[in-house]
Amino acid sequence: MLPYKTLIQLNRDSNVSLYVQLGNAFIGLITNGTLQPNDALPSSRVLSELLGLNRNTVKLAYEELIIQDWVVSIERKGIFVSSKLPVVNRRRTNNTAEDSQKQVNSFSWHNPFEGQQETDDFQQSILTIDDGFPDVRLTPVDLLMREYRSIAKRMYGKNFLKYGFPKGSENLREALRRYLSDTRGLNIQPENILITKGSQMGIYLATQLLFRPNDKIAVGVSNYRSADEIFRYSGVNLLRIPVDSFGMDVDVLEDRLKREAIKAVYIIPHHHFPTTVTMSTDRRLKLLELARQYRFAIIEDDYDFDFHYSNKPYLPLASIDHNHNVIYIGSITKTFAPALRIGFLIAEPKFVDACSSLRQLIDKQGDSLLEEAFSSLYNNGEMERHFRKAIKIYQQRRNLFCEILNTDFKDILSFDTPEGGLAVWSLFDKRMDLRKLSQLALKKGLKIADGSFYENEMFKPNGLRMGFASLTEQEILKSLETLKKII
Amino acid sequence: MLPYKTLIQLNRDSNVSLYVQLGNAFIGLITNGTLQPNDALPSSRVLSELLGLNRNTVKLAYEELIIQDWVVSIERKGIFVSSKLPVVNRRRTNNTAEDSQKQVNSFSWHNPFEGQQETDDFQQSILTIDDGFPDVRLTPVDLLMREYRSIAKRMYGKNFLKYGFPKGSENLREALRRYLSDTRGLNIQPENILITKGSQMGIYLATQLLFRPNDKIAVGVSNYRSADEIFRYSGVNLLRIPVDSFGMDVDVLEDRLKREAIKAVYIIPHHHFPTTVTMSTDRRLKLLELARQYRFAIIEDDYDFDFHYSNKPYLPLASIDHNHNVIYIGSITKTFAPALRIGFLIAEPKFVDACSSLRQLIDKQGDSLLEEAFSSLYNNGEMERHFRKAIKIYQQRRNLFCEILNTDFKDILSFDTPEGGLAVWSLFDKRMDLRKLSQLALKKGLKIADGSFYENEMFKPNGLRMGFASLTEQEILKSLETLKKII
């Protein structure tokens, strides 16, 4: 008989019944080849004594094994491993990880993300100069909870918990239609709106639908890396166009268009990432005219529209595009909280329908509860009240942050005070090694990026986006003091 | 002067300041060609009188237009549309939808979802025999709300609102590791787990990573249509293998494997969709052996594991797979509520990492708040208490539902009482037109599908999945009575 006392380990504190555990243990012994077809199992009496179990427990386990065809019961002879099961080669019982690597014979696949770094942990409670994140401590969680409770009570038959619409809650689409019309002059209907999980999903969906492999997209020489990664993943070739202090250089783009077919242009018209420049009016109009002429799509990623301080935001290209060439993408995650992921994609109904179909393949639908809650927050004005409050605080923080940079860091970095957004694009003196700076800072209790996220094959600045919005004035003082000391 | 009183419509009830509205109106006139470069704007005095506005409002609007380079102010002459703007062809002002169709010159794209039907509205409050959905009225929303409040209070600095991990909350991954080990004998670590938004996302991610265009996947002759759609969207060719009452016929599969390369096999081992059959033990073992031999991946979609009535579920293939060929996909959405989308994908850490990278491109991360709440519900036992309670109720409903089918519908449909899951697979008499049935039922206040969702190019049953779980016993009586009358 096998050494069942060693082979079978049961956990008496588990939620799972002992007989299920025992059955599973036998299945393990059969599938790893310890027990072979036609092998006899010990009688319930013997096994129950051996393992200190009630005999009924063993009997129940055997019954379950019989029902599932692992074993057969032969009258007056006992219980045997089913002869119908395929023979499994006996495995060494205490194989090491290395052994198992050698033994396994698993499927092959190509990993497009080979060697990619693990994601950073942004939820740590350590003083951080981030990339331009909002301060979640300002997020009115109480209001959200109030809406949740109210929805849970209000909605008849808890319908909001059933399968919903891949395009998103109708209430939120109507609320957003009004909000986007009021703030951005967008002349749209709910059928132009797809609710997404942040602008990231908008870019992903549009990219998947716009391009075929080896199509070309024009992007900035400097560009939002996560967008570049989506384009690359989708097999699209990147054409990099210079970005100066008026945004993407559309004259250079025009030259390229004369020579080659470009399927789409990706722009961030407010506060280009990472350099925070805003595209000028004449370039916006020229880009629209080029789109009409050369029939390409403009993916307008306007994630930062809601964050403006002294001046007003420009109208999106989408609202002055009379040829329906603009796919407008925005987000509420930065204005509310990064983890509560709601964004939108605005386009012609046909394109929105296709994005919705794809979205349904990916994850069926968004978070109905959150979507309903956000629609209430828009409708009762709380969302805008929160924006206005947050903007005031961020403006003070920006002013303080830039003031200190101006006085204490003048010699080693240059920057323009951003008119909006949540970060300052800072170019450091060339002698400054940002990798070292980042490592040293961490030792002093300050987290700051090393700049590698902003680099690409054509853009190698010695620069950093320095987020001021998520730090209180005291934290700004402390973090910049720490940084000053290191430098 | 242009007829500004007609051209400019301001909304005094709007949240948007009048000067912003006025500025936007001028931008509209410029970009649609009504105002051309170098055209003069009316003086602030004239315009304010014409529109009945405070003169300062007009001045503010003009200032904003100057800042944004739409217009220039020339001293002692007035305000003019900037000469630097590209000339826009004058558009007819009251163009109809048809006109605008002709005029527009927009980008071209290929729509893979052309002609696809709109999604059904499952949130309607109408008596419905659905596809096998849970009863959301049983969902313990109060417990969820309690967890939300507790998390909102407990978490320091509201860290849960910051960007989180694309693999999902660490607490939930640990809770699921324990739960999956207890219930399914899965011997895994948190690094084997990716939290998804339901099993749909798991299938999408795995498919995107496993296949290259024109690779082949083996699926059932009858199969879950949403999975088929993901495979097709990803350019994968479907090889259909017969499914009988013991699940997929692995001998037929073996024959195909001898002749052609198959990259993966997709199975639903418990309650195959739509026919609800469970794969037998010997076929499970043989499939694993074939996977080892021919090195293909098994996508094991075990969405229905948690729903078993009289007997115990089989161990997943994933827990008896010693060659790491199984990608195990599951869901909590059916056990809790469809709209609260949480699922999991279990695989080797490298594959999980790649799925996580792709997931990050798609939507950055899941819903941290929901993930934290679910981890608490697992840890404090509430999740399992809810399961157990729901299962008991569903079993009663199944019994009643099948009893009525047996007595009142014997002549026109055949079915096997399902041992688990939330629906009965019913094959109707061939003379029965299910499209007509569905239409007639709707007129009598009963929603029931027409069966087309279950059909594909090789499978044309006259059948329906009839969901019993989301109906109370009274609703079961009422809905089947209605159905009986129609038939």
Interface residues (C-beta under 8 A of the other chain):
Chain A: S14 N15 V16 V20 G23 N24 I27 G28 T31 N32 E64 I67 Q68 D69 W70 S82 K84 L85 P86 V88 R91 S100 Q103 V104 N105 S106 F107 S108 W109 H110 N111 P112 F113 Q116 T119 D121 F122 Q123 Q124 S125 F133 V136 R137 T139 V141 D142 M145 Y148 R149 A152 Y156 G157 K158 N159 F160 L161 K162 Y163 G164 F165 P166 D182 T183 G185 T196 K197 G198 Q200 M201 Y204 L209 L210 R212 S226 E229 I230 Y233 K263 A264 S280 T281 D282 L285 K286 L288 E289 A291 R292 Q293 R295 F296 A297 N311 K312 Y314 L315 S319 I320 H322 N323 H324 N325 A337 P338 A339 L340 R341 E348 K350 F351 D353 A354 S356 S357 L358 Q360 L361 I362 D363 K364 Q365 D367 S368 L369 L370 G381 E384
Chain B: S14 N15 V16 V20 G23 N24 I27 G28 T31 N32 E64 I67 Q68 D69 W70 S82 K84 L85 P86 V88 R91 S100 Q103 V104 N105 S106 F107 S108 W109 H110 N111 P112 F113 Q116 T119 D121 F122 Q123 Q124 S125 F133 V136 R137 T139 V141 D142 M145 Y148 R149 A152 Y156 G157 K158 N159 F160 L161 K162 Y163 G164 F165 P166 D182 T183 G185 T196 K197 G198 Q200 M201 Y204 L209 L210 R212 S226 E229 I230 Y233 K263 A264 S280 T281 D282 L285 K286 L288 E289 A291 R292 Q293 R295 F296 A297 N311 K312 Y314 L315 S319 I320 H322 N323 H324 N325 A337 P338 A339 L340 R341 E348 K350 F351 D353 A354 S356 S357 L358 Q360 L361 I362 D363 K364 Q365 D367 S368 L369 L370 G381 E384
